Amino acid sequence: MLKFMFMLLFLIPLCFMKNFWWVVQSLMFLMSFSFLFVCILFLGVGNLSYIFGCDILSFGLILLSFWVCSLMIMASELVFRYKNYQGFFLFMVIFLMLMLYCTFSSMSLFSFYLFFEGSLIPTLFLILGWGYQPERLQAGIYLLFYTLLASLPLLIGLFDVYELVDTLYIPLLDGKSVIGFIVYLSLIGAFLVKMPMFLVHLWLPSAHVEAPVSGSMILAGVLLKLGGYGLLRVYKVLILSGLKYNFIWVGISLVGGVLVSLVCLRQTDLKALIAYSSVAHMGIVLGGMMTLTFWGLSSSFTLMIAHGLCSSGLFCLANISYERLGSRSLLINKGLMNYMPTMALWWFLLSSSNMAAPPSLNLLGEIGLLNSLVMWSSVSMMMLMLLSFFSAVYTLFLYAFSQHGTIYSGVYTCSTGYTREYLLLFLHWFPLNVLVLKGESCMMWL
C-alpha cells in the first residue's frame, strides 16, 4: 500500500512545474490502472504495510477514488486554460486523493478517523478557491460545521470502544460488541451526516451548487461514500445495538428519499437537481445497510460504486452545458438536442443509468437493496414503490426538460463537444455498465 502513497507524494512537486498538467493527469490514470492490477479478489486483508492494507471493500473504493480524481483533472481543463492557479489546484486534487487513499486503507479506526477528517480540508479549498458564486463561503462553512459537529462525538465514541474492547484494529473487532444508545449514536452520527441522511442533508445541495465541477465530482463520487464505508466498518462492534435501534434510520431514510425526490421535481438548477437525487439514492443505500442483512450490506456497496460513477458523470454533463451557455438554469438549458446534438446521447445514457435501467450497475445494487428492505419489513414496500417511481420521474424531468422544447432565444448556433469531453463521459459510463459483468466482486465481498 505504501508504494502508491509514495507515488502520490512524489506527484506533488510535479504539480507546480510549468506545463506539467497533462503529465500529472496521465500519471493519475497510470496509477488507476496499476492499482487495478494489484487486484484483491479474496476475502482476507491483503497488501499490508504498517497501518495500511485493503480488502475487497477498500479496494473498490480506492479504485473509485483514483478513477474519479483522474477524471476531475480531465474535466477541469478551464483551470489550466485560464491559468487559474493550476499548480495549486493539482496539489489540492493530489492531496485529497492521498487523504482518501489513507482513509480507505486504514486498518485502525483511529487513523481512519484522522484521515476521514483530513479529506474535508482540500474539499473546502476546492469549493472556496474555484467555486462560482460568492455564496461559496457560506456553502463551505455549512460543509465544515455539519461534518465537524457530528465528528467530535465519533472521536469520543472511538475512545470508548478502545476502553471496552482494548483495540481499534479493524480485523480484531469481529465478535466484539459495544452496547449503549449514546455510544451507538456517537459512533454513527458522523457517518449519517456524511452520507448524508435526510434531515442532516442541507449542506450537500449548497456545497454542490457552489463547487466547481471537480468539487462536485469528488463530493458525489467519493466523499459521500466515506459515510457508507465508515458505517460498514463500525457496525462490526454495533450489531446488537443496531438490531435494536436501526428501524429509526430505515424509516427516516425511506420517507426522506421520497420527500427529496419530490423536492427534485421543483428544482430549476441542473446541479441542485442532481445533488438532491444523490440524497435520494444515498437514502436507499442507508436503508439497505441498516437492515444488517447480507443482501443489504453487499448491495449498498454495489450502489455506492455505481452512484459514484453515474452522479459524477451527470455533474460533468451539467458543467459542459454551463461552459457553453453560462447558466445552469433549466429555463435556459432547454432544447439542447438542437444546440448540442452529440451530447443528447450522453445525457440519455447517464440519465438512464441514474434511474437504474439495465445493464447499469445501479440496477444490480437497487434490486439487492429492494430485496433486503422488503425482506426486513413488508411495510417498507410502499415507500420503495414511490421511491423507484419518483426516481424515474425526476430523471425523465431532467432529461426531457434539458433536451427537448424550444431552444432558448439567446443561443443561435450549434455546438459540439471536445474529444476530451466525450472521452470523459465515456470513462464514466463504460465502467458503470461493464462492471455488471463482474457483479460478484461487488456483491460477494462479505
C-alpha positions as CSV (number, residue, x, y, z in Angstrom):
1,M,0.0,0.0,0.0
2,L,2.9,2.3,0.7
3,K,4.1,2.3,-2.9
4,F,1.0,4.1,-4.1
5,M,1.2,6.6,-1.3
6,F,4.8,7.4,-2.2
7,M,3.9,7.8,-5.8
8,L,1.2,10.3,-4.8
9,L,3.6,12.2,-2.6
10,F,6.2,12.4,-5.4
11,L,3.5,13.7,-7.8
12,I,3.1,16.8,-5.6
13,P,6.3,18.6,-6.8
14,L,5.3,17.9,-10.5
15,C,2.0,19.9,-9.8
16,F,4.0,23.1,-9.6
17,M,6.1,22.7,-12.7
18,K,5.3,24.6,-15.8
19,N,3.1,22.9,-18.3
20,F,3.0,19.6,-16.3
21,W,-0.8,19.5,-16.2
22,W,-1.0,16.6,-18.7
23,V,1.8,14.7,-17.1
24,V,0.0,14.7,-13.8
25,Q,-3.2,13.7,-15.4
26,S,-1.6,10.8,-17.3
27,L,0.2,9.6,-14.2
28,M,-3.0,9.6,-12.3
29,F,-4.5,7.3,-15.0
30,L,-1.4,5.2,-14.8
31,M,-1.9,4.8,-11.1
32,S,-5.5,3.9,-11.5
33,F,-4.6,1.1,-13.9
34,S,-1.6,-0.1,-11.8
35,F,-3.9,-0.2,-8.7
36,L,-6.4,-2.2,-10.7
37,F,-3.7,-4.8,-11.4
38,V,-2.9,-5.4,-7.8
39,C,-6.5,-6.6,-7.6
40,I,-7.7,-8.2,-4.4
41,L,-10.5,-10.8,-5.0
42,F,-10.2,-12.9,-1.9
43,L,-11.9,-12.2,1.4
44,G,-8.9,-11.6,3.6
45,V,-6.9,-8.4,4.0
46,G,-4.0,-8.1,1.6
47,N,-1.3,-5.6,0.6
48,L,-0.5,-5.0,4.2
49,S,2.1,-2.4,5.2
50,Y,2.3,-0.8,8.7
51,I,-1.2,0.5,9.5
52,F,-2.5,0.2,5.9
53,G,-4.0,-2.7,4.0
54,C,-7.1,-3.4,1.9
55,D,-9.8,-6.0,1.5
56,I,-12.4,-6.1,-1.3
57,L,-14.4,-3.3,0.3
58,S,-11.4,-0.9,0.5
59,F,-10.1,-2.0,-2.9
60,G,-13.3,-1.0,-4.8
61,L,-13.5,2.4,-3.1
62,I,-9.8,3.3,-3.5
63,L,-10.1,2.4,-7.2
64,L,-13.1,4.6,-7.5
65,S,-11.2,7.4,-5.8
66,F,-8.2,7.1,-8.2
67,W,-10.6,7.0,-11.2
68,V,-12.7,10.0,-10.1
69,C,-9.6,12.1,-9.2
70,S,-8.1,11.4,-12.7
71,L,-11.4,12.4,-14.3
72,M,-11.6,15.5,-12.1
73,I,-8.3,16.8,-13.6
74,M,-9.6,15.9,-17.1
75,A,-12.9,17.8,-16.5
76,S,-11.2,20.9,-15.1
77,E,-9.4,22.0,-18.3
78,L,-10.6,25.6,-17.9
79,V,-8.5,25.9,-14.8
80,F,-5.5,25.1,-16.9
81,R,-6.5,27.2,-20.0
82,Y,-7.2,30.4,-18.0
83,K,-4.1,29.8,-15.7
84,N,-6.3,29.9,-12.7
85,Y,-3.7,28.8,-10.1
86,Q,-3.5,25.4,-11.8
87,G,-0.5,24.2,-9.8
88,F,-2.3,24.7,-6.5
89,F,-5.4,23.1,-8.0
90,L,-3.5,20.0,-8.9
91,F,-1.9,19.9,-5.5
92,M,-5.4,20.0,-3.9
93,V,-6.6,17.1,-6.0
94,I,-3.5,15.0,-5.3
95,F,-3.7,15.9,-1.5
96,L,-7.3,14.9,-1.5
97,M,-6.5,11.7,-3.2
98,L,-3.8,11.0,-0.7
99,M,-6.3,11.5,2.2
100,L,-8.9,9.3,0.6
101,Y,-6.3,6.6,-0.1
102,C,-5.2,6.6,3.6
103,T,-8.9,6.7,4.8
104,F,-10.0,3.7,2.8
105,S,-6.8,1.6,3.5
106,S,-6.6,2.4,7.3
107,M,-6.5,-0.8,9.4
108,S,-7.2,1.1,12.6
109,L,-10.4,3.0,13.3
110,F,-8.4,5.9,14.8
111,S,-6.2,6.5,11.8
112,F,-9.4,6.1,9.7
113,Y,-11.0,9.0,11.7
114,L,-7.9,11.1,11.3
115,F,-7.8,10.9,7.5
116,F,-11.7,11.0,7.3
117,E,-11.5,14.5,8.8
118,G,-8.4,15.4,6.8
119,S,-10.3,14.9,3.5
120,L,-12.5,17.9,4.5
121,I,-9.7,20.4,4.1
122,P,-8.8,20.0,0.4
123,T,-12.6,19.8,-0.4
124,L,-13.1,23.1,1.4
125,F,-10.3,24.7,-0.5
126,L,-11.7,23.4,-3.9
127,I,-15.1,25.0,-3.1
128,L,-13.6,28.3,-1.8
129,G,-10.9,28.6,-4.4
130,W,-12.5,27.6,-7.6
131,G,-16.3,27.8,-6.9
132,Y,-18.6,30.1,-8.9
133,Q,-20.7,32.4,-6.8
134,P,-19.8,34.5,-3.7
135,E,-22.1,32.2,-1.6
136,R,-19.4,29.5,-1.8
137,L,-18.1,30.8,1.5
138,Q,-21.4,30.1,3.2
139,A,-21.5,26.6,1.5
140,G,-18.0,25.8,2.7
141,I,-18.8,26.8,6.3
142,Y,-22.0,24.7,6.1
143,L,-20.0,21.7,4.9
144,L,-17.3,22.2,7.6
145,F,-19.6,22.7,10.6
146,Y,-22.2,20.0,9.7
147,T,-19.3,17.5,9.4
148,L,-17.2,18.7,12.3
149,L,-20.1,18.9,14.8
150,A,-21.1,15.3,14.2
151,S,-17.4,14.1,14.1
152,L,-16.4,15.1,17.6
153,P,-18.8,12.6,19.3
154,L,-17.3,10.0,16.9
155,L,-13.8,10.6,18.3
156,I,-15.1,10.2,21.9
157,G,-17.0,7.1,20.9
158,L,-13.9,5.6,19.4
159,F,-12.0,6.2,22.7
160,D,-15.0,4.5,24.5
161,V,-14.7,1.5,22.2
162,Y,-11.0,1.3,22.9
163,E,-11.7,1.3,26.6
164,L,-14.2,-1.5,26.3
165,V,-12.6,-3.9,23.8
166,D,-8.9,-2.9,24.1
167,T,-8.3,-2.4,20.4
168,L,-9.3,-0.3,17.4
169,Y,-7.6,-2.6,14.9
170,I,-10.4,-3.4,12.4
171,P,-9.8,-7.2,11.8
172,L,-9.7,-7.8,15.6
173,L,-13.1,-6.2,16.2
174,D,-15.0,-9.3,14.9
175,G,-17.3,-10.7,17.5
176,K,-16.7,-7.8,19.9
177,S,-19.8,-5.8,20.9
178,V,-20.4,-2.4,22.4
179,I,-23.9,-1.7,23.9
180,G,-25.4,1.6,24.8
181,F,-27.5,4.1,22.9
182,I,-25.2,7.1,23.5
183,V,-22.1,5.2,22.2
184,Y,-24.1,3.9,19.3
185,L,-25.3,7.4,18.3
186,S,-21.9,9.0,18.7
187,L,-20.3,6.3,16.5
188,I,-22.7,6.5,13.6
189,G,-23.7,10.2,13.8
190,A,-20.7,11.5,11.7
191,F,-21.3,8.9,9.0
192,L,-25.0,9.7,8.8
193,V,-24.2,13.4,8.2
194,K,-21.6,12.4,5.6
195,M,-23.9,10.1,3.7
196,P,-26.0,12.4,4.1
197,M,-29.2,11.1,5.7
198,F,-32.4,13.1,5.2
199,L,-32.7,15.8,7.9
200,V,-28.9,16.4,8.0
201,H,-28.5,16.7,4.3
202,L,-28.8,20.5,3.9
203,W,-25.0,21.0,3.5
204,L,-24.9,18.8,0.4
205,P,-27.0,20.8,-2.2
206,S,-25.4,24.1,-1.3
207,A,-21.9,22.6,-1.5
208,H,-22.7,21.0,-4.8
209,V,-24.2,24.2,-6.4
210,E,-21.2,26.4,-5.3
211,A,-18.4,23.9,-6.0
212,P,-16.5,23.8,-9.3
213,V,-17.1,20.7,-11.5
214,S,-14.1,18.9,-9.8
215,G,-15.5,19.6,-6.4
216,S,-18.9,18.3,-7.3
217,M,-17.4,15.2,-8.9
218,I,-15.4,14.2,-5.9
219,L,-18.2,15.1,-3.5
220,A,-20.7,12.9,-5.3
221,G,-18.2,10.3,-6.4
222,V,-16.3,9.5,-3.3
223,L,-16.9,11.8,-0.3
224,L,-20.5,10.6,0.2
225,K,-19.1,7.0,0.1
226,L,-16.9,7.8,3.2
227,G,-20.1,7.7,5.3
228,G,-21.2,4.4,3.9
229,Y,-17.8,2.9,4.3
230,G,-17.5,4.1,7.9
231,L,-20.9,2.6,8.7
232,L,-19.9,-0.8,7.2
233,R,-16.7,-0.7,9.4
234,V,-18.2,0.4,12.7
235,Y,-21.2,-2.0,12.5
236,K,-18.7,-4.8,13.4
237,V,-19.0,-3.6,17.1
238,L,-22.6,-2.3,16.9
239,I,-24.6,-5.3,15.7
240,L,-26.5,-5.7,18.9
241,S,-27.3,-2.0,19.3
242,G,-28.1,-1.9,15.5
243,L,-30.7,-4.7,15.7
244,K,-32.4,-2.7,18.5
245,Y,-32.3,0.9,17.1
246,N,-31.8,0.7,13.3
247,F,-35.5,0.9,12.5
248,I,-35.3,4.7,13.2
249,W,-32.8,5.3,10.4
250,V,-34.5,3.0,7.9
251,G,-37.8,4.9,8.4
252,I,-36.1,8.3,8.1
253,S,-34.1,7.2,5.0
254,L,-37.1,5.9,3.1
255,V,-39.5,8.7,3.9
256,G,-36.7,11.2,3.4
257,G,-35.9,9.6,0.0
258,V,-39.4,10.1,-1.2
259,L,-39.6,13.7,0.1
260,V,-36.3,14.6,-1.5
261,S,-37.5,13.1,-4.8
262,L,-40.4,15.4,-4.7
263,V,-38.0,18.3,-4.0
264,C,-36.1,17.3,-7.1
265,L,-39.2,17.9,-9.2
266,R,-39.2,21.6,-8.1
267,Q,-35.6,22.4,-9.0
268,T,-34.7,24.8,-11.8
269,D,-30.9,24.4,-11.3
270,L,-29.3,21.4,-13.1
271,K,-26.7,20.9,-10.4
272,A,-29.2,21.2,-7.5
273,L,-31.4,18.6,-9.1
274,I,-28.6,16.1,-9.5
275,A,-27.4,16.9,-5.9
276,Y,-30.8,16.2,-4.4
277,S,-31.1,13.0,-6.5
278,S,-27.8,11.9,-4.7
279,V,-29.5,12.4,-1.4
280,A,-32.4,10.2,-2.5
281,H,-30.0,7.4,-3.8
282,M,-28.0,7.5,-0.6
283,G,-31.3,7.2,1.4
284,I,-32.0,3.8,-0.1
285,V,-28.3,2.8,0.4
286,L,-28.6,3.8,4.1
287,G,-31.9,2.0,4.4
288,G,-30.5,-1.2,3.0
289,M,-27.3,-1.0,5.1
290,M,-29.3,-0.5,8.3
291,T,-31.2,-3.8,7.8
292,L,-27.8,-5.5,8.6
293,T,-28.7,-8.4,6.2
294,F,-26.3,-9.9,3.8
295,W,-28.2,-8.6,0.8
296,G,-28.4,-5.1,2.3
297,L,-24.7,-4.8,3.1
298,S,-23.4,-6.1,-0.1
299,S,-25.9,-4.2,-2.3
300,S,-25.2,-1.0,-0.5
301,F,-21.5,-1.3,-1.6
302,T,-22.6,-2.0,-5.2
303,L,-24.9,1.0,-5.3
304,M,-22.2,3.3,-3.8
305,I,-19.8,2.4,-6.6
306,A,-22.5,2.8,-9.2
307,H,-23.7,6.1,-7.9
308,G,-20.2,7.4,-7.7
309,L,-19.7,6.9,-11.4
310,C,-23.2,7.9,-12.5
311,S,-23.6,11.0,-10.4
312,S,-20.1,12.2,-11.3
313,G,-20.9,11.8,-15.0
314,L,-24.1,13.8,-14.7
315,F,-22.2,16.7,-12.9
316,C,-19.7,16.7,-15.9
317,L,-22.6,17.0,-18.3
318,A,-24.2,19.8,-16.3
319,N,-20.8,21.6,-16.4
320,I,-20.4,21.1,-20.1
321,S,-23.8,22.9,-20.6
322,Y,-22.7,25.6,-18.2
323,E,-19.5,26.3,-20.0
324,R,-21.4,26.8,-23.3
325,L,-24.4,28.7,-22.0
326,G,-23.1,30.4,-18.9
327,S,-26.1,29.2,-16.9
328,R,-27.2,26.1,-15.1
329,S,-30.9,27.2,-15.1
330,L,-33.3,24.8,-16.7
331,L,-35.1,27.8,-18.2
332,I,-32.0,28.5,-20.3
333,N,-30.7,24.9,-20.7
334,K,-33.6,23.7,-22.9
335,G,-33.8,22.4,-26.4
336,L,-30.2,21.3,-26.0
337,M,-30.8,18.5,-28.5
338,N,-30.8,21.2,-31.2
339,Y,-27.9,23.1,-29.8
340,M,-25.6,20.2,-28.9
341,P,-27.0,17.2,-30.7
342,T,-24.0,14.9,-29.9
343,M,-24.4,15.4,-26.1
344,A,-28.0,14.3,-26.2
345,L,-26.8,10.6,-26.4
346,W,-24.6,11.1,-23.3
347,W,-27.5,12.8,-21.4
348,F,-29.6,9.8,-22.3
349,L,-27.1,7.1,-21.3
350,L,-26.2,8.6,-17.9
351,S,-29.8,9.6,-17.1
352,S,-31.0,6.0,-17.9
353,S,-28.2,4.7,-15.6
354,N,-29.4,7.2,-12.9
355,M,-32.8,5.6,-12.9
356,A,-31.3,2.1,-12.7
357,A,-32.1,0.9,-16.2
358,P,-30.3,-2.2,-17.3
359,P,-27.5,-3.0,-17.9
360,S,-26.1,-0.5,-15.4
361,L,-24.5,-1.4,-12.0
362,N,-27.3,0.8,-10.4
363,L,-29.8,-1.9,-11.3
364,L,-27.8,-4.6,-9.6
365,G,-27.5,-2.5,-6.5
366,E,-31.1,-1.4,-6.3
367,I,-32.5,-4.9,-6.9
368,G,-30.4,-6.1,-3.9
369,L,-31.5,-3.2,-1.7
370,L,-35.2,-3.6,-2.6
371,N,-34.8,-7.3,-1.7
372,S,-33.2,-6.6,1.7
373,L,-35.7,-3.9,2.7
374,V,-38.8,-5.9,1.7
375,M,-37.3,-8.9,3.5
376,W,-36.7,-6.8,6.6
377,S,-40.3,-5.4,6.6
378,S,-43.0,-5.7,4.0
379,V,-44.3,-2.2,5.2
380,S,-41.3,-0.6,3.5
381,M,-42.7,-1.8,0.1
382,M,-45.0,1.3,-0.1
383,M,-42.1,3.8,0.2
384,L,-39.9,1.7,-2.1
385,M,-42.5,1.8,-4.8
386,L,-42.8,5.6,-4.5
387,L,-39.0,6.0,-4.4
388,S,-38.5,3.9,-7.5
389,F,-41.3,5.7,-9.3
390,F,-40.1,9.2,-8.4
391,S,-36.5,8.3,-9.2
392,A,-37.6,7.7,-12.8
393,V,-39.8,10.8,-12.8
394,Y,-37.2,13.3,-11.8
395,T,-34.6,11.7,-14.1
396,L,-37.0,12.0,-17.1
397,F,-37.8,15.5,-16.0
398,L,-34.1,16.4,-16.1
399,Y,-33.6,14.7,-19.5
400,A,-36.8,15.9,-21.2
401,F,-36.6,19.4,-19.9
402,S,-33.0,20.0,-20.9
403,Q,-33.0,18.2,-24.2
404,H,-36.5,18.9,-25.7
405,G,-38.6,22.1,-26.0
406,T,-38.0,25.3,-27.9
407,I,-34.4,26.4,-27.9
408,Y,-33.5,29.4,-25.7
409,S,-33.5,32.6,-27.9
410,G,-30.1,33.7,-26.7
411,V,-28.5,30.6,-28.3
412,Y,-28.4,30.8,-32.1
413,T,-25.7,28.4,-33.1
414,C,-24.8,24.8,-33.0
415,S,-22.1,23.4,-30.7
416,T,-20.2,20.2,-30.5
417,G,-18.2,18.8,-27.6
418,Y,-14.4,18.4,-27.4
419,T,-12.9,15.0,-27.8
420,R,-11.8,15.4,-24.2
421,E,-15.4,15.7,-23.1
422,Y,-16.6,12.7,-25.0
423,L,-13.7,10.6,-23.5
424,L,-14.5,12.0,-20.0
425,L,-18.2,10.9,-20.3
426,F,-17.3,7.6,-21.9
427,L,-14.9,6.8,-19.0
428,H,-17.8,7.4,-16.5
429,W,-20.3,5.4,-18.4
430,F,-18.2,2.4,-19.6
431,P,-17.1,1.1,-16.2
432,L,-20.6,1.7,-14.9
433,N,-22.2,-0.7,-17.4
434,V,-19.3,-3.1,-17.8
435,L,-18.9,-3.8,-14.0
436,V,-22.2,-5.7,-14.2
437,L,-20.4,-8.5,-15.9
438,K,-18.2,-8.8,-12.9
439,G,-21.0,-8.2,-10.4
440,E,-19.8,-10.9,-8.0
441,S,-16.8,-8.8,-7.0
442,C,-19.2,-6.1,-5.9
443,M,-21.8,-8.4,-4.3
444,M,-19.8,-11.2,-2.7
445,W,-17.4,-9.2,-0.6
446,L,-18.8,-10.1,2.8
